[in-house]
Amino acid sequence: MNWQASTGKVALQQRASLLMLVRDFFHRRQVLEVSTPVLGAAGVSDVHLENLMVAAPERDYYLQTSPEYAMKRLLASGSGPIYQLGPVFRGAEVGRRHNIEFTMLEWYRPGFTLAALMLEVVNLITAGANLFGSDIKAPVLVTYGDLFARQFGVNPHRASLQTLQGLAQTHGVAVDHITDHGDQATINDYLDTLFSAAIEPGLDDLTVVSDFPAGQAALARTYADEHNDRVAERAEIYWHGCELANGYAELVDPVALRGRLLRNNQWRATRGLHSVALDEKLLAAIAFMPASAGVAMGFDRFLMQVTGRSHIDEVISFTAARL
């Protein structure tokens, strides 16, 4: 029986130091730390996320994949800028950079543009790196479309499913895990796989990737870019070939939000996944939420990067394998 922790004392001390830095970072910026429940009445309908459920005598609950829904209800209630550090849960996610339970840092800035929020994320990452004696060059700013076109010679915002399938075959990208349902979610799967396999590993310098395909907007706003392509006001930050943060200019239209959640359930049904009940309290609150930018960062990945570790087991005291 292996009862010992995954990490040693040094890793625990480094984790505590980074937690202190994060809290000081937001305290100095007058961003309020909040705590929301890890149990929720609703889960998420994203086809790529597996909700974990907790059965109770009178009802079932969902372990939250992110504090997003509850934090948005706080924003709608007048909280002002807020952040949260805490555990989240995603089933079937185990690997070098994944664990079923992990720590998420999520924050929201009413009145911020997405660009302003990404600058704040860069400042936090830089402060974390400096804490452990590393320097970071100024970040590379690039759009998703530019990266994709450089790598594949194709505009991802206009590429058909057949074009993406051809790219995967030509470039030897494994797509055995994708089932062709002929819908936007299948296109998203191909875009994700091509990006992850051929582009992400090369993003070694700190890189802010903006203007994701509109089909991958999730809960972000969309707009027409300078080429008249519909894109999502979504940005991700990569460092050493690893995704660290995912941010949105938040969608605050309850009708559009309901439509996206219903569409997700349609995609789930096509894939034989169970339907997820909509969070009606979120939908009722969203009309009162101020225009905001929000971002989620995997704290454990952040700790991995700034301390030079390569496996999440090295920064989480008890991973799923040791429960």
Secondary structure, 3 states (H helix, E strand, C coil): CCCCCCCCHHHHHHHHHHHHHHHHHHHHCCCEECCCCCEECCCCCCCCCCCEEEECCCCEEEECCCCHHHHHHHHHCCCCCEEEEEEEECCCCCECCECCEEEEEEEEEECCCHHHHHHHHHHHHHHHHHHCCCCCCCCEEEEHHHHHHHHHCCCCCCCCHHHHHHHHHHCCCCCCCCCCCCCHHHHHHHHHHHHHHHCHHHCCCCEEEEEEEHHHCCCECEEECCCCCEEEEEEEEEECCEEEEEEEEECCCHHHHHHHHHHHHHHHHHCCCCCCCCCHHHHHHHHHCCCEEEEEEEHHHHHHHHHCCCCHHHCCCCCHHHC
